[in-house]
Amino acid sequence: MAWRVLEVGVEVWKVSMAAERRANSDQWGLVLSFRESSPNPRRFWAPYPIQSTSKAALFSQAEKLADRELLEILNQHLAER
């Protein structure tokens, strides 16, 4: 299930979030999944610079992200392709 849905022109992107913890670290990092809604969807993962020792706190911080911030990540990725 998508956490957020973004529109870029005629494209619709579903954004999901996940927590990732690296080996030998007590910090969880936020990772965002972007998936295009189309028959042959493009997709990519993007780390986001939020960390916490608590997954709940990490997701709470992620909830405060504005769609504008997510669109910046998406547009930057699309521009690099």
C-alpha positions in Angstrom: 0.0 0.0 0.0 1.3 3.5 -0.9 2.1 5.9 1.9 1.8 8.9 -0.5 0.8 9.3 -4.1 2.5 12.0 -6.2 1.6 13.3 -9.7 4.3 14.5 -12.1 2.6 15.6 -15.3 0.5 12.7 -16.4 2.6 10.2 -14.4 1.4 8.9 -11.0 4.0 7.7 -8.5 3.3 5.7 -5.3 5.8 6.3 -2.5 6.4 3.9 0.4 8.8 4.2 3.3 11.0 1.7 5.0 13.5 1.6 7.8 17.0 0.2 7.2 19.6 -0.5 9.9 23.2 -1.0 8.9 25.4 -3.7 10.5 27.0 -2.6 13.7 24.8 0.5 14.1 21.9 1.3 16.4 20.6 3.9 14.0 17.6 3.3 11.7 17.7 5.2 8.4 14.7 6.2 6.2 14.6 4.8 2.7 11.9 5.8 0.3 10.5 3.6 -2.5 9.1 5.3 -5.6 7.0 3.2 -8.0 5.3 4.5 -11.1 1.7 3.5 -11.7 1.8 2.1 -15.2 1.7 -1.4 -16.9 5.6 -1.4 -16.9 6.4 0.7 -13.9 9.7 2.4 -13.3 10.9 2.1 -9.7 13.8 3.2 -7.5 14.8 3.4 -3.9 16.2 6.6 -2.4 17.8 7.0 1.1 16.6 10.1 3.0 18.7 11.8 5.6 16.7 11.0 8.7 18.0 8.6 11.3 16.8 7.5 14.7 17.5 4.7 17.2 13.7 4.1 17.2 11.8 2.9 14.1 8.6 4.5 15.5 10.4 7.9 15.9 11.9 7.5 12.4 8.4 7.0 10.8 7.0 9.8 12.9 9.6 12.2 11.4 8.9 10.8 7.9 5.2 11.7 8.3 6.2 15.3 8.6 7.8 15.3 5.1 6.0 17.5 2.7 5.0 16.3 -0.8 7.2 19.0 -2.1 10.3 17.3 -0.5 9.3 14.0 -2.1 8.8 15.6 -5.5 12.3 17.1 -5.3 13.8 13.6 -4.9 11.6 12.2 -7.7 12.3 15.1 -10.1 16.1 14.8 -9.4 16.0 11.1 -10.1 14.0 11.6 -13.4 16.4 14.3 -14.5 19.4 12.0 -14.0 17.9 9.3 -16.3 
